[in-house]
Amino acid sequence: MDSLSAQVYLCKGDNNRKSEMLEQYKPLINRTVINKCGNMDEDILQIARIAFCEAVEKYSEIKGGFVRFAELVMVNRINDELRKRYYKIEEAIWEEEMINDVQVSEAQESFQQSQRKQECRENITEFFRELRYWGFQIDNIEKYCPKHQDTRENCIYAARILQQDEVLKEILLRNRKLPVRKLSVQTKLKVRFLEKHSKYITLLFIALNGDFNVIHEYIGGGSYNGE
């Protein structure tokens, strides 16, 4: 256990230690709020501080580095709050009596499209940030993707098995290395195949294992076809 993990474990259930850690990581918390809001929104800041404390309580080494985990928890809670604010704006539009039915429809559609685009951008940004954390080169991400459809489908199948099997998942999250031989037994895919496409399978696992709904839509099927 590294020193940071030990510090986090000491803070669990100890509000005084947690307050000290909040002060220690104030720059991280502030930066997360500014990145999401563009300014130091006091309400969002309070949500981020509560989320940081939540991350302390829920953290375990299997989740990876604490700083990255805390950042993800804060971002998720901030996103929830921003969505609530967007919904309030939408309700306000509908409650405006001076707007006729056509204008209401256009305003709602415009808002929904803007919201979808924003959520899509946020989802992809978070996914790329997670990939960097795992050591992927984002500038040339397509190099990890096999050219043949059947190969991609087998990789998706392997990633889904990996994500659903708690033992295999724990090994990968702990070691950051694909448990090739154990995965071969579970999927009936050849060890050589899994070794060759380990990067792409890991990339797919990261997408499936995280809250990356936009990426999930692109992944699709994934049933073993015998390669």
C-alpha positions as CSV (number, residue, x, y, z in Angstrom):
1,M,0.0,0.0,0.0
2,D,1.5,3.4,-1.0
3,S,1.5,6.4,1.4
4,L,-1.4,8.1,-0.2
5,S,-3.6,5.0,0.0
6,A,-2.6,4.6,3.6
7,Q,-3.6,8.3,4.3
8,V,-7.0,7.8,2.6
9,Y,-7.7,4.7,4.7
10,L,-6.9,6.6,7.9
11,C,-9.4,9.3,6.9
12,K,-12.3,6.9,6.6
13,G,-14.8,7.7,9.3
14,D,-12.5,10.4,10.7
15,N,-14.0,13.9,10.0
16,N,-11.0,15.7,11.3
17,R,-8.5,13.9,9.1
18,K,-11.0,14.3,6.2
19,S,-11.1,18.0,6.7
20,E,-7.3,18.1,6.7
21,M,-7.3,16.1,3.4
22,L,-9.9,18.5,1.9
23,E,-7.6,21.4,2.6
24,Q,-4.6,19.5,1.2
25,Y,-6.4,18.7,-2.1
26,K,-8.1,22.1,-2.4
27,P,-6.3,22.9,-5.6
28,L,-7.5,19.6,-7.2
29,I,-11.1,20.3,-6.1
30,N,-11.0,23.9,-7.3
31,R,-9.5,22.9,-10.6
32,T,-12.2,20.3,-11.2
33,V,-15.0,22.9,-10.5
34,I,-13.5,25.4,-12.8
35,N,-13.0,22.8,-15.6
36,K,-16.6,21.8,-15.4
37,C,-18.2,25.3,-14.8
38,G,-15.8,27.8,-16.2
39,N,-15.8,29.6,-12.9
40,M,-15.8,29.0,-9.1
41,D,-19.4,28.3,-8.6
42,E,-19.9,28.2,-4.8
43,D,-22.8,25.7,-4.9
44,I,-20.8,23.4,-7.3
45,L,-17.7,23.8,-5.1
46,Q,-19.7,22.5,-2.1
47,I,-20.9,19.5,-4.2
48,A,-17.3,18.8,-5.2
49,R,-16.1,18.9,-1.6
50,I,-18.9,16.5,-0.5
51,A,-18.0,14.2,-3.5
52,F,-14.3,14.2,-2.5
53,C,-15.3,13.0,1.0
54,E,-17.5,10.4,-0.6
55,A,-14.5,9.2,-2.6
56,V,-12.4,8.9,0.6
57,E,-15.1,6.7,2.1
58,K,-15.6,4.5,-1.0
59,Y,-11.9,4.2,-2.1
60,S,-10.1,1.0,-2.3
61,E,-6.8,0.2,-4.1
62,I,-8.6,-2.0,-6.6
63,K,-10.1,1.3,-8.0
64,G,-6.7,2.5,-9.1
65,G,-5.0,5.7,-7.9
66,F,-6.9,7.7,-5.4
67,V,-6.5,11.1,-7.1
68,R,-8.0,9.8,-10.3
69,F,-10.8,8.1,-8.5
70,A,-11.6,11.2,-6.5
71,E,-11.7,13.3,-9.7
72,L,-14.1,10.9,-11.3
73,V,-16.5,10.9,-8.4
74,M,-16.4,14.7,-8.3
75,V,-17.0,15.0,-12.0
76,N,-20.0,12.6,-11.8
77,R,-21.6,14.5,-9.0
78,I,-21.1,17.8,-10.7
79,N,-22.6,16.5,-13.9
80,D,-25.6,15.3,-12.0
81,E,-26.1,18.9,-10.6
82,L,-25.6,20.5,-14.0
83,R,-28.2,18.2,-15.5
84,K,-30.7,19.2,-12.8
85,R,-30.0,22.9,-13.7
86,Y,-30.6,22.2,-17.4
87,Y,-33.9,20.5,-16.5
88,K,-35.0,23.5,-14.5
89,I,-34.3,25.7,-17.6
90,E,-36.4,23.4,-19.7
91,E,-39.3,23.6,-17.2
92,A,-39.0,27.4,-17.2
93,I,-39.3,27.4,-21.0
94,W,-42.5,25.4,-20.8
95,E,-44.0,27.6,-18.1
96,E,-43.5,30.8,-20.1
97,E,-47.1,31.7,-21.0
98,M,-46.2,34.2,-23.7
99,I,-44.4,31.6,-25.9
100,N,-46.7,29.9,-28.4
101,D,-46.7,26.1,-29.1
102,V,-44.4,26.3,-32.1
103,Q,-41.8,28.4,-30.2
104,V,-42.0,26.0,-27.2
105,S,-41.3,23.1,-29.5
106,E,-38.4,24.7,-31.2
107,A,-36.9,25.9,-27.9
108,Q,-37.2,22.4,-26.4
109,E,-35.7,20.7,-29.4
110,S,-32.8,23.3,-29.4
111,F,-32.2,22.7,-25.7
112,Q,-32.3,18.9,-26.0
113,Q,-29.9,19.0,-28.9
114,S,-27.5,21.3,-27.0
115,Q,-27.7,19.0,-24.0
116,R,-27.0,15.9,-26.0
117,K,-24.0,17.5,-27.6
118,Q,-22.7,18.7,-24.3
119,E,-23.2,15.3,-22.6
120,C,-21.5,13.6,-25.6
121,R,-18.5,15.9,-25.4
122,E,-18.2,15.3,-21.7
123,N,-18.5,11.6,-22.1
124,I,-15.8,11.4,-24.8
125,T,-13.5,13.7,-22.8
126,E,-13.8,11.6,-19.7
127,F,-13.2,8.4,-21.7
128,F,-10.0,9.8,-23.3
129,R,-8.8,11.0,-19.9
130,E,-9.3,7.5,-18.6
131,L,-7.4,6.0,-21.5
132,R,-4.5,8.3,-20.9
133,Y,-4.5,7.2,-17.3
134,W,-4.1,3.6,-18.6
135,G,-1.2,4.7,-20.8
136,F,-3.0,4.8,-24.2
137,Q,-1.8,7.3,-26.9
138,I,-4.9,9.3,-27.7
139,D,-3.5,11.1,-30.7
140,N,-3.4,7.8,-32.6
141,I,-6.2,5.9,-31.0
142,E,-7.2,4.2,-34.3
143,K,-4.0,2.1,-34.4
144,Y,-5.4,-0.1,-31.6
145,C,-8.5,-1.1,-33.6
146,P,-8.3,-4.3,-35.8
147,K,-9.3,-3.8,-39.4
148,H,-11.5,-6.9,-39.7
149,Q,-15.1,-6.9,-38.4
150,D,-15.0,-10.5,-37.1
151,T,-11.8,-9.7,-35.2
152,R,-13.4,-6.6,-33.6
153,E,-16.5,-8.7,-32.6
154,N,-14.3,-11.3,-30.9
155,C,-12.5,-8.6,-29.0
156,I,-15.8,-7.1,-27.9
157,Y,-16.9,-10.5,-26.8
158,A,-13.7,-10.9,-24.8
159,A,-14.0,-7.5,-23.2
160,R,-17.6,-8.2,-22.1
161,I,-16.6,-11.5,-20.5
162,L,-13.7,-9.6,-18.8
163,Q,-16.0,-6.9,-17.5
164,Q,-18.6,-9.4,-16.2
165,D,-16.2,-11.8,-14.5
166,E,-15.3,-10.2,-11.1
167,V,-12.1,-12.3,-10.7
168,L,-10.7,-11.4,-14.1
169,K,-11.8,-7.8,-13.7
170,E,-10.0,-7.5,-10.3
171,I,-6.8,-9.0,-11.8
172,L,-6.8,-6.4,-14.7
173,L,-7.6,-3.5,-12.5
174,R,-4.9,-4.5,-10.0
175,N,-2.1,-5.3,-12.5
176,R,-3.1,-3.2,-15.5
177,K,-2.3,-6.2,-17.6
178,L,-4.7,-8.5,-19.5
179,P,-4.9,-11.9,-17.8
180,V,-4.5,-13.6,-21.1
181,R,-4.5,-17.3,-20.2
182,K,-7.4,-17.1,-17.7
183,L,-9.4,-15.1,-20.2
184,S,-8.6,-17.7,-22.9
185,V,-10.1,-20.4,-20.7
186,Q,-13.3,-18.3,-20.2
187,T,-13.8,-17.2,-23.8
188,K,-12.3,-20.2,-25.7
189,L,-10.3,-17.6,-27.7
190,K,-6.7,-18.5,-28.5
191,V,-4.0,-17.1,-26.3
192,R,-2.2,-15.8,-29.3
193,F,-5.3,-13.9,-30.4
194,L,-5.7,-12.3,-27.0
195,E,-2.0,-11.3,-26.8
196,K,-2.1,-9.8,-30.2
197,H,-5.2,-7.7,-29.5
198,S,-4.7,-7.1,-25.8
199,K,-4.6,-3.3,-26.1
200,Y,-7.9,-3.1,-28.0
201,I,-9.6,-5.6,-25.6
202,T,-8.3,-3.5,-22.6
203,L,-9.6,-0.3,-24.3
204,L,-13.0,-1.9,-24.8
205,F,-13.0,-3.1,-21.2
206,I,-12.4,0.5,-20.0
207,A,-15.3,1.7,-22.0
208,L,-17.6,-1.0,-20.8
209,N,-16.5,-0.8,-17.2
210,G,-17.0,3.0,-16.9
211,D,-19.9,5.4,-17.3
212,F,-19.3,6.1,-20.9
213,N,-22.7,5.7,-22.5
214,V,-21.7,7.4,-25.8
215,I,-18.9,4.9,-26.3
216,H,-21.2,2.0,-25.3
217,E,-23.5,2.8,-28.3
218,Y,-20.5,2.5,-30.7
219,I,-19.4,-0.8,-29.3
220,G,-22.6,-2.7,-29.9
221,G,-22.8,-6.5,-30.2
222,G,-19.9,-8.8,-29.5
223,S,-20.6,-12.5,-29.7
224,Y,-17.9,-15.2,-30.3
225,N,-17.7,-16.2,-33.9
226,G,-15.0,-18.8,-33.6
227,E,-11.8,-17.0,-34.6
